[in-house]
Structure formats: structure tokens, C-alpha cells
């Protein structure tokens, strides 16, 4: 029976433990000493409120929001509102024209006349939006790459080349250019005197465009190894040398004529003085009543010779003054 009673008392261990716990709590409440010994739980500590830190966090958040908003506005402006990204139907049509021309030009099968059609596309190119111009220039460069142009060529480079070709063709039809090239055509067959005439074409050459000047110089280099300006300088130097030689010859002739004139003047003075003495003899003979016929004949002959000398002197002086 004793075992059966113990078994009956401990049959529910949870009830037994709970009873002991309640008894112990009751005893603790009754004994203040025990309460003082047992440690007390501390309340969880809270961080003090920091207004400055809070304001700084809010300012950082505001700046981030402003930056995000600014980036959004910028992206909208660049991708949506920017006029470079807005094109009209006319601009799109012009863009397609330029693409077609670039494709044909890049094929290398264009004739000279077809290449010149780019002159009619300048208005289409100018009408493009800035973004389209950048794209079409890049497309032209891609389609026109070659051994001579490894980086390709832009629309404006090709357009400029064709413009210069057209201008050169128009200039080549000028009468002055035709006359100049005709004069230079048979340069090596000309005489020295004919070659001197090149200086008369100097103004013709100066009035030509650079392209035509290059054509003239190329023509002369092939025939003479010199340019137009070099030939002009050469002929001017030859003319100066000839002028110096000619002047020396003229000076020598003038000196010779002057010597003859001086000699005749001396002789003339002699016969003038002789004529004066004959006149005095004539007067004396007349006063003395002598025969004056012989003196008069001498005076006549002397006067004739004086006249002849004077004529010779005048002729020589004319020759001297005519020499240049």
C-alpha cells in the first residue's frame, strides 16, 4: 500500500513541480532578505535623440532625390525633347537620298557625271538635323574607305572636290586661259625672241584660279621641267642680259658718233674762222678798189663747205640721239 500511495502522489510530475514553484514564490514574497539578494533585471537602454544627425540624414536624402530628378530631366531632354532627335519627313527623305548616293559612290561604279550629282544634294545635307549630319558623315566615311582614303571621306569633302572640278571646267573655257595654253603648247620650238613674249602673258597667268595655274605648270614641267613663273624669270634675266649688252653697244656707238661730231665741229670752227678772215679781205680789197672776184669765189666755196659740215654734224647728232 505504501508503494501504491507514493505512486499515486507522483503520478502527475508537472502538477508536483508547479506546486513547489508556487510555494517558493510565496516564500520569497514573505522574506524581504531573499528579495534583496536576488538580482533585478535592468530595463533596455534607449539611444538619446540627436537632432543634428537627423537633419544631416534628411539633407543627404534630399540631395539624392534632387540628383535623381536632375538625371531624369537630363535623360528626358537628351532622349525625348532635344531638337537633334526630332526630324521631319522632309529631313528623313533627304537623309535617304544621301544614303543612296553614298552607297553608289562607295561601289566605285559611278561615272563622272553621276559623281557630280552631289552638287545637287547640298541643300538636302544642309537641311538635316545635327544628329543626322553626324550620322550621314559617319556613313559616308564608312562607304568611301579606300587605299587613297583609309579613313573615308565625308559628304562635304566630296562635295568640295566636285565643286572645284566644276569651277575648273568653267574656268578652262576662258579665252585668256585658252590663249595662254596655245602660246605655251610649242614652247621648245620657239625662237629666243618668241620666248621673250612670255612676259606679256604674266597678267593672264595671275588671273587664273589655282587649279588652272596648276594645269599650266604641269604642262610646262612636262615640256621644260620648269613652271610658268620660272620660265618668266628666266626670260626676264635673259632680257636683262641682252639689255646690258645692247646698252653697252649703244654707248659704244654713241661714243663713236660723238667723236665724229666733235671732230667735225672742230673743222667747222676752223672754216668759220677762215670765212671770217675772207670777209675781212673782201672788205679791204673793196676799199682799196682791187679785184674781189677771187676772194668772193673763195668765200662762196667756204660757205658751202661750212654748210656741208653743219649738215654732217646734224645727221650724226640725230643718229646719236636715236640710239637707245
TAHUJO-V177915 format. One record per residue. PHI is phi in whole degrees, 0 to 359 (none if undefined). OMEGA is omega in whole degrees, 0 to 359 (NA if undefined). BURIAL is 1 if it has 9 or more other C-alpha atoms within 8 Angstrom, else 0. Layout:
phi:PHI omega:OMEGA burial:BURIAL
phi:PHI omega:OMEGA burial:BURIAL
This chain:
phi:none omega:179 burial:0
phi:302 omega:179 burial:0
phi:295 omega:180 burial:0
phi:291 omega:178 burial:0
phi:294 omega:179 burial:0
phi:295 omega:179 burial:0
phi:293 omega:179 burial:0
phi:289 omega:180 burial:0
phi:290 omega:184 burial:0
phi:262 omega:183 burial:0
phi:298 omega:180 burial:0
phi:242 omega:184 burial:0
phi:296 omega:180 burial:0
phi:300 omega:181 burial:0
phi:292 omega:180 burial:0
phi:292 omega:180 burial:1
phi:295 omega:181 burial:0
phi:300 omega:181 burial:0
phi:293 omega:180 burial:0
phi:295 omega:180 burial:0
phi:295 omega:180 burial:0
phi:294 omega:179 burial:0
phi:296 omega:182 burial:0
phi:293 omega:179 burial:0
phi:297 omega:180 burial:0
phi:296 omega:179 burial:0
phi:293 omega:179 burial:0
phi:296 omega:181 burial:1
phi:295 omega:182 burial:0
phi:281 omega:185 burial:0
phi:250 omega:181 burial:0
phi:295 omega:181 burial:0
phi:295 omega:180 burial:0
phi:294 omega:180 burial:0
phi:295 omega:181 burial:1
phi:289 omega:181 burial:0
phi:283 omega:185 burial:0
phi:290 omega:183 burial:0
phi:291 omega:180 burial:0
phi:263 omega:177 burial:0
phi:288 omega:179 burial:0
phi:272 omega:177 burial:0
phi:291 omega:179 burial:0
phi:298 omega:182 burial:0
phi:282 omega:177 burial:0
phi:250 omega:179 burial:0
phi:288 omega:180 burial:0
phi:295 omega:180 burial:0
phi:289 omega:183 burial:0
phi:241 omega:183 burial:0
phi:296 omega:182 burial:0
phi:296 omega:180 burial:0
phi:296 omega:179 burial:0
phi:298 omega:179 burial:0
phi:295 omega:180 burial:0
phi:296 omega:179 burial:0
phi:297 omega:179 burial:0
phi:296 omega:179 burial:0
phi:295 omega:179 burial:0
phi:297 omega:178 burial:0
phi:298 omega:179 burial:0
phi:295 omega:178 burial:0
phi:297 omega:179 burial:0
phi:298 omega:179 burial:0
phi:295 omega:178 burial:0
phi:296 omega:179 burial:0
phi:297 omega:179 burial:0
phi:296 omega:179 burial:0
phi:294 omega:179 burial:0
phi:298 omega:178 burial:0
phi:297 omega:178 burial:0
phi:295 omega:178 burial:0
phi:296 omega:180 burial:0
phi:298 omega:180 burial:0
phi:298 omega:178 burial:1
phi:296 omega:180 burial:1
phi:295 omega:183 burial:1
phi:289 omega:188 burial:1
phi:269 omega:185 burial:0
phi:241 omega:189 burial:0
phi:277 omega:186 burial:1
phi:310 omega:181 burial:1
phi:300 omega:180 burial:0
phi:297 omega:182 burial:1
phi:263 omega:179 burial:1
phi:252 omega:182 burial:0
phi:232 omega:178 burial:1
phi:265 omega:178 burial:0
phi:296 omega:179 burial:0
phi:297 omega:178 burial:0
phi:295 omega:178 burial:1
phi:295 omega:178 burial:1
phi:296 omega:178 burial:0
phi:297 omega:179 burial:1
phi:299 omega:180 burial:1
phi:294 omega:176 burial:0
phi:301 omega:182 burial:0
phi:293 omega:177 burial:1
phi:296 omega:179 burial:1
phi:298 omega:180 burial:0
phi:295 omega:180 burial:1
phi:298 omega:179 burial:1
phi:297 omega:181 burial:1
phi:291 omega:180 burial:1
phi:295 omega:180 burial:1
phi:292 omega:179 burial:1
phi:289 omega:181 burial:0
phi:77 omega:183 burial:0
phi:255 omega:182 burial:0
phi:284 omega:172 burial:1
phi:280 omega:179 burial:0
phi:298 omega:180 burial:0
phi:294 omega:179 burial:0
phi:291 omega:177 burial:0
phi:297 omega:180 burial:1
phi:290 omega:180 burial:0
phi:295 omega:178 burial:0
phi:297 omega:179 burial:1
phi:297 omega:180 burial:1
phi:278 omega:182 burial:0
phi:262 omega:182 burial:1
phi:297 omega:180 burial:1
phi:295 omega:178 burial:0
phi:295 omega:180 burial:1
phi:296 omega:181 burial:1
phi:295 omega:183 burial:0
phi:279 omega:183 burial:0
phi:291 omega:172 burial:1
phi:290 omega:181 burial:1
phi:308 omega:179 burial:0
phi:297 omega:180 burial:1
phi:295 omega:179 burial:1
phi:298 omega:178 burial:1
phi:299 omega:181 burial:0
phi:293 omega:183 burial:0
phi:289 omega:176 burial:1
phi:295 omega:177 burial:1
phi:295 omega:180 burial:1
phi:291 omega:177 burial:1
phi:300 omega:180 burial:1
phi:299 omega:180 burial:1
phi:291 omega:185 burial:1
phi:279 omega:187 burial:1
phi:249 omega:178 burial:1
phi:291 omega:180 burial:1
phi:203 omega:178 burial:0
phi:295 omega:178 burial:0
phi:285 omega:182 burial:0
phi:230 omega:183 burial:1
phi:297 omega:179 burial:0
phi:264 omega:181 burial:0
phi:77 omega:182 burial:1
phi:224 omega:179 burial:1
phi:276 omega:178 burial:1
phi:303 omega:186 burial:1
phi:293 omega:178 burial:0
phi:293 omega:178 burial:0
phi:292 omega:180 burial:1
phi:298 omega:179 burial:1
phi:297 omega:179 burial:0
phi:298 omega:181 burial:0
phi:291 omega:177 burial:1
phi:296 omega:179 burial:1
phi:294 omega:178 burial:0
phi:296 omega:179 burial:0
phi:296 omega:179 burial:0
phi:296 omega:179 burial:0
phi:295 omega:179 burial:1
phi:294 omega:179 burial:0
phi:291 omega:180 burial:0
phi:292 omega:182 burial:1
phi:296 omega:179 burial:1
phi:275 omega:180 burial:0
phi:293 omega:181 burial:0
phi:302 omega:182 burial:0
phi:296 omega:179 burial:0
phi:295 omega:179 burial:1
phi:297 omega:180 burial:1
phi:293 omega:181 burial:0
phi:295 omega:181 burial:1
phi:294 omega:177 burial:1
phi:293 omega:179 burial:0
phi:294 omega:184 burial:0
phi:276 omega:188 burial:0
phi:302 omega:182 burial:0
phi:248 omega:186 burial:0
phi:302 omega:184 burial:1
phi:293 omega:180 burial:0
phi:267 omega:183 burial:0
phi:279 omega:174 burial:1
phi:283 omega:179 burial:0
phi:300 omega:181 burial:0
phi:294 omega:179 burial:0
phi:291 omega:179 burial:0
phi:295 omega:179 burial:1
phi:299 omega:184 burial:1
phi:288 omega:180 burial:0
phi:298 omega:180 burial:1
phi:295 omega:179 burial:1
phi:284 omega:180 burial:0
phi:259 omega:182 burial:1
phi:297 omega:179 burial:1
phi:292 omega:175 burial:0
phi:302 omega:183 burial:1
phi:295 omega:181 burial:1
phi:298 omega:182 burial:0
phi:279 omega:181 burial:0
phi:278 omega:172 burial:1
phi:288 omega:180 burial:0
phi:299 omega:179 burial:0
phi:297 omega:180 burial:0
phi:289 omega:175 burial:1
phi:300 omega:179 burial:1
phi:297 omega:179 burial:0
phi:297 omega:179 burial:0
phi:298 omega:181 burial:1
phi:296 omega:178 burial:1
phi:296 omega:178 burial:1
phi:297 omega:181 burial:0
phi:287 omega:178 burial:1
phi:299 omega:180 burial:1
phi:296 omega:184 burial:0
phi:266 omega:188 burial:0
phi:234 omega:185 burial:0
phi:80 omega:182 burial:0
phi:230 omega:177 burial:1
phi:271 omega:179 burial:1
phi:301 omega:182 burial:1
phi:298 omega:179 burial:0
phi:293 omega:178 burial:0
phi:294 omega:178 burial:1
phi:298 omega:179 burial:1
phi:299 omega:180 burial:0
phi:297 omega:180 burial:0
phi:290 omega:176 burial:1
phi:295 omega:178 burial:1
phi:295 omega:178 burial:0
phi:296 omega:179 burial:0
phi:294 omega:177 burial:1
phi:295 omega:178 burial:0
phi:296 omega:178 burial:0
phi:296 omega:180 burial:0
phi:295 omega:178 burial:0
phi:297 omega:180 burial:0
phi:295 omega:179 burial:0
phi:296 omega:180 burial:0
phi:295 omega:177 burial:1
phi:297 omega:178 burial:0
phi:294 omega:179 burial:0
phi:297 omega:180 burial:1
phi:298 omega:179 burial:0
phi:294 omega:179 burial:0
phi:294 omega:178 burial:1
phi:297 omega:180 burial:1
phi:296 omega:179 burial:0
phi:294 omega:179 burial:0
phi:295 omega:180 burial:1
phi:295 omega:178 burial:1
phi:296 omega:178 burial:0
phi:295 omega:179 burial:1
phi:296 omega:180 burial:1
phi:298 omega:180 burial:0
phi:296 omega:180 burial:0
phi:294 omega:178 burial:1
phi:296 omega:177 burial:1
phi:296 omega:179 burial:0
phi:296 omega:180 burial:1
phi:298 omega:179 burial:1
phi:299 omega:179 burial:0
phi:297 omega:182 burial:0
phi:286 omega:174 burial:1
phi:294 omega:177 burial:1
phi:297 omega:178 burial:0
phi:297 omega:178 burial:1
phi:296 omega:178 burial:1
phi:295 omega:180 burial:0
phi:294 omega:178 burial:0
phi:296 omega:178 burial:1
phi:295 omega:178 burial:1
phi:293 omega:178 burial:0
phi:298 omega:180 burial:1
phi:298 omega:179 burial:1
phi:296 omega:180 burial:0
phi:294 omega:179 burial:0
phi:293 omega:179 burial:1
phi:295 omega:179 burial:1
phi:295 omega:181 burial:0
phi:280 omega:179 burial:0
phi:76 omega:181 burial:0
phi:272 omega:178 burial:0
phi:289 omega:185 burial:0
phi:249 omega:185 burial:1
phi:298 omega:181 burial:0
phi:294 omega:180 burial:0
phi:293 omega:180 burial:1
phi:295 omega:177 burial:1
phi:295 omega:178 burial:0
phi:295 omega:179 burial:1
phi:295 omega:180 burial:1
phi:296 omega:180 burial:0
phi:295 omega:180 burial:0
phi:294 omega:179 burial:1
phi:297 omega:179 burial:1
phi:296 omega:180 burial:0
phi:292 omega:177 burial:1
phi:300 omega:179 burial:1
phi:295 omega:179 burial:0
phi:295 omega:178 burial:0
phi:298 omega:179 burial:1
phi:298 omega:178 burial:1
phi:294 omega:178 burial:0
phi:298 omega:180 burial:1
phi:298 omega:180 burial:1
phi:297 omega:179 burial:0
phi:296 omega:179 burial:0
phi:294 omega:178 burial:1
phi:295 omega:177 burial:1
phi:295 omega:179 burial:0
phi:298 omega:180 burial:1
phi:296 omega:183 burial:1
phi:287 omega:179 burial:0
phi:279 omega:181 burial:0
phi:288 omega:178 burial:0
phi:221 omega:NA burial:0
